[in-house]
Amino acid sequence: MSKQIKVTNEALAALAKELDELANKKRPKLVERLERARNEGDLSENSDYSNAKDELEFLDGRIDELKHVVENAVVIHKRNKDGRIGVGTKVTIKANSNKEHIYEIVGDWEADPVNKKISHESPLGKQLVGCQVGDKVEVEAPAGNLVYEIVAVD
């Protein structure tokens, strides 16, 4: 049995769009390129054939990966009626320095720390999930343990 992959509606749509683009547009063009290169003769010295073959292998791997994610995806709807943090919620936390940070808790496939989207499986995400305003969480970091207070949950 495959592990369920938690995603938001937006992420699932983006992954399905990428899968469609790769499988139905990019792959046929690459197969055509490979066929043209194959028809050029000696394959041992044909760099276009070798490159196209490598690209097709990489592309097929990505297509398989995306198919797996889409087939095993469980769409998480933002449910914050009880004020607890979960996938799809935004949380404002305050660090020891009293500086506030706002993060969105997302599934692994959506994680983008630069844009303040952290996975529910990340060290901070794991500590935050299930908590509510006023709770404090401690996260182990290379510089030592950090304590965060939850200020708001949206």
C-alpha positions as CSV (number, residue, x, y, z in Angstrom):
1,M,0.0,0.0,0.0
2,S,1.3,3.4,-1.0
3,K,1.7,6.2,1.5
4,Q,-0.9,8.9,1.1
5,I,0.5,12.2,-0.1
6,K,-1.1,15.3,1.5
7,V,-1.6,18.2,-0.9
8,T,-3.8,21.2,-1.3
9,N,-6.1,21.6,-4.3
10,E,-3.7,24.2,-5.8
11,A,-0.8,21.8,-5.6
12,L,-2.7,18.9,-7.0
13,A,-3.8,21.0,-10.0
14,A,-0.2,22.2,-10.6
15,L,1.1,18.7,-10.4
16,A,-1.6,17.3,-12.7
17,K,-0.9,20.2,-15.2
18,E,2.9,19.4,-15.1
19,L,2.1,15.7,-15.7
20,D,-0.1,16.5,-18.6
21,E,2.5,18.8,-20.2
22,L,5.3,16.3,-19.8
23,A,3.4,13.2,-20.9
24,N,1.3,14.7,-23.7
25,K,3.5,17.5,-25.1
26,K,7.1,17.1,-24.2
27,R,7.4,13.4,-24.4
28,P,6.0,12.9,-27.9
29,K,8.4,15.6,-29.2
30,L,11.3,13.9,-27.5
31,V,10.3,10.5,-28.9
32,E,10.2,12.1,-32.4
33,R,13.6,13.7,-31.9
34,L,15.0,10.3,-30.8
35,E,13.5,8.6,-33.8
36,R,15.1,11.3,-36.2
37,A,18.5,10.9,-34.5
38,R,18.2,7.1,-34.7
39,N,17.6,7.3,-38.5
40,E,20.8,9.3,-38.9
41,G,23.0,6.2,-38.9
42,D,25.8,5.2,-36.6
43,L,24.4,5.5,-33.1
44,S,27.8,5.0,-31.4
45,E,28.9,8.5,-32.6
46,N,25.5,10.2,-32.7
47,S,25.5,12.7,-29.8
48,D,22.0,13.9,-30.6
49,Y,20.7,10.3,-30.2
50,S,22.6,9.8,-26.9
51,N,21.3,13.2,-25.5
52,A,17.7,12.5,-26.6
53,K,17.9,9.0,-25.1
54,D,19.2,10.4,-21.8
55,E,16.5,13.2,-21.8
56,L,13.8,10.7,-22.5
57,E,14.9,8.5,-19.6
58,F,15.0,11.5,-17.2
59,L,11.6,12.7,-18.5
60,D,10.0,9.2,-18.0
61,G,11.3,9.1,-14.5
62,R,9.7,12.5,-13.7
63,I,6.4,11.3,-15.4
64,D,6.4,8.2,-13.2
65,E,7.1,10.2,-10.1
66,L,4.2,12.7,-10.9
67,K,1.8,9.8,-11.7
68,H,2.6,8.3,-8.3
69,V,2.0,11.6,-6.5
70,V,-1.3,12.3,-8.4
71,E,-2.6,8.8,-7.8
72,N,-1.8,8.8,-4.1
73,A,-2.7,12.4,-3.4
74,V,-5.1,13.2,-0.6
75,V,-6.5,16.8,-0.9
76,I,-6.4,18.6,2.4
77,H,-9.0,21.2,2.8
78,K,-8.3,24.1,5.1
79,R,-10.1,23.2,8.3
80,N,-9.4,25.6,11.1
81,K,-12.6,25.6,12.9
82,D,-11.0,24.4,16.2
83,G,-8.1,26.9,15.9
84,R,-5.5,24.1,15.5
85,I,-2.7,24.1,13.0
86,G,-2.8,21.7,10.1
87,V,-1.9,21.4,6.5
88,G,-3.3,24.4,4.6
89,T,-3.3,26.8,7.6
90,K,-1.2,29.9,8.0
91,V,0.5,30.4,11.3
92,T,2.2,33.4,12.9
93,I,4.9,32.5,15.4
94,K,7.2,34.6,17.5
95,A,10.8,33.5,18.1
96,N,12.9,34.2,21.2
97,S,13.9,37.5,19.6
98,N,10.2,38.6,19.5
99,K,10.4,38.7,15.7
100,E,7.3,37.3,14.2
101,H,7.3,34.9,11.2
102,I,4.3,33.9,9.1
103,Y,4.3,30.4,7.6
104,E,1.9,28.3,5.6
105,I,1.8,24.6,6.5
106,V,1.8,22.6,3.3
107,G,2.4,19.0,2.0
108,D,5.9,17.9,1.1
109,W,5.3,18.5,-2.6
110,E,4.4,22.2,-2.0
111,A,7.2,23.0,0.4
112,D,9.0,26.2,-0.5
113,P,10.8,27.7,2.5
114,V,11.9,30.8,0.5
115,N,8.2,31.7,0.1
116,K,7.4,30.7,3.7
117,K,5.7,27.5,2.8
118,I,6.9,24.7,5.1
119,S,6.1,21.0,5.0
120,H,4.1,19.4,7.8
121,E,6.9,16.8,7.8
122,S,9.7,19.4,8.4
123,P,11.1,19.7,12.0
124,L,9.2,23.0,12.6
125,G,6.1,21.8,10.8
126,K,5.9,18.6,12.8
127,Q,6.1,20.6,16.1
128,L,3.4,23.1,14.9
129,V,0.8,20.7,13.6
130,G,-2.0,20.2,16.2
131,C,-1.0,23.3,18.2
132,Q,-3.1,26.4,18.8
133,V,-2.6,30.1,19.7
134,G,-0.6,30.4,22.9
135,D,1.2,27.1,22.6
136,K,5.0,27.1,22.6
137,V,7.0,24.6,20.6
138,E,10.7,23.8,20.7
139,V,12.6,22.9,17.6
140,E,16.1,21.5,17.5
141,A,18.4,23.6,15.2
142,P,22.1,23.6,14.4
143,A,22.5,26.7,16.6
144,G,20.7,25.1,19.5
145,N,17.1,24.6,20.4
146,L,14.7,27.4,19.4
147,V,11.4,28.1,21.2
148,Y,8.5,29.6,19.2
149,E,5.2,30.9,20.5
150,I,2.2,30.6,18.3
151,V,0.6,34.1,17.9
152,A,-2.1,33.5,15.3
153,V,-3.6,30.7,13.2
154,D,-5.5,31.4,10.0
